[in-house]
Amino acid sequence: MSKRDDLIAKYAEDLRTKCNMEPDIGLLTKVTIGCGPAIYNADSSTVAGSDAAELETVKKNYLMKKLGMADSPALMEGINAVINTYGKSERNKHRAVVYYMLAKHFGKESVYGCPVAPRACGSRTFNSGFLRRASFAAPAPPVAGVLVSGVLPNCAEVELIWRGYAFAACGKVSYI
């Protein structure tokens, strides 16, 4: 296993033992990759839960910039809830684990391209320029190019992932 895989296994174990939750390994892997080289540095790989400036940085750089959330008191409440779940007395609060729990806490898994599971009734997948993946759960014609807005005939449900955001709709699909 690579060093990153070892760290992901370590983070998954932290989630199981210290946070009492079963991790979604796919999401945990994507969050870990999103942290970049910070996970390999002893100082930047952890979050100081008692340092107000550090928590403010997590709020601004992760919640607001990466997850695209608007500034509100709920953000700091969510951070504090995650820190409490991880354990205030826990010295090594791994950044990737904190970010994973924040993404789960705020329901922002779609930022990492973790879509809703496609329906079992014959979904089709295609790739195009900006649209990385789309699944059509009912008989629907393949869409060529980038769908900006339109109506998909005979469409029971459409699940789209575009620039890291998941969209689900029926019939009419519109987005920027």
Residue pairs with C-beta under 8 A, 6 or more apart in sequence:
1 9
3 40
4 32
4 33
4 39
7 32
7 39
7 96
8 25
8 28
8 29
8 32
8 96
10 94
11 23
11 28
11 32
11 94
11 96
11 97
11 100
12 23
12 25
12 28
14 86
14 94
14 97
15 21
15 22
15 23
15 28
15 97
15 100
15 101
16 22
16 23
18 86
18 87
18 90
19 85
19 86
19 97
19 101
21 101
23 100
24 104
24 109
24 114
26 114
27 100
27 103
27 104
27 109
27 112
27 114
28 96
28 100
30 112
30 113
30 114
31 96
31 99
31 100
31 103
31 112
32 39
32 96
34 66
34 99
34 112
35 45
35 95
35 96
35 99
38 44
38 45
38 95
39 45
39 94
39 95
39 96
44 95
45 94
45 95
45 96
46 92
46 93
46 94
46 95
47 54
47 55
47 58
47 83
47 93
47 94
47 95
47 98
48 54
48 93
49 55
49 83
49 86
49 88
49 90
49 93
50 88
55 76
55 79
55 80
55 83
58 79
58 98
58 99
58 102
59 71
59 75
59 76
59 79
62 99
62 102
63 69
63 75
63 78
63 79
63 102
63 106
64 70
64 71
64 75
66 111
67 102
67 103
67 106
67 108
67 111
68 108
68 111
69 75
69 106
69 108
78 102
78 105
78 106
79 102
81 105
82 98
82 101
82 102
82 105
83 93
83 98
85 101
86 93
86 97
86 98
86 101
87 93
102 108
103 109
103 111
103 112
110 161
110 164
110 165
110 166
111 164
111 165
112 164
113 132
113 161
113 164
113 166
114 166
115 133
115 135
115 159
115 161
115 166
116 159
116 166
116 168
118 135
118 137
118 159
119 135
119 137
119 138
119 156
119 157
121 137
121 138
121 156
122 137
122 138
122 139
123 135
123 136
123 137
124 135
124 136
124 140
124 142
125 133
125 134
125 135
126 133
126 134
126 142
126 143
127 133
128 143
128 144
128 145
128 146
129 145
129 146
130 146
130 162
130 163
131 146
131 147
131 160
131 161
131 162
132 161
132 162
133 160
133 161
134 143
134 147
134 158
134 159
134 160
134 161
135 158
135 159
136 152
136 155
136 158
137 156
137 157
137 158
137 159
138 154
138 155
138 156
138 157
139 154
140 152
140 153
140 154
140 155
140 158
141 152
141 153
143 150
143 152
147 160
147 173
148 174
148 175
149 172
149 173
149 174
149 175
150 172
150 173
150 174
151 171
151 172
151 173
152 158
152 171
152 172
152 173
155 170
155 171
156 170
157 168
157 169
157 170
158 167
158 168
158 169
158 170
158 173
159 166
159 167
159 168
160 166
160 167
160 168
160 169
160 173
160 175
161 167
162 175
167 173
167 175
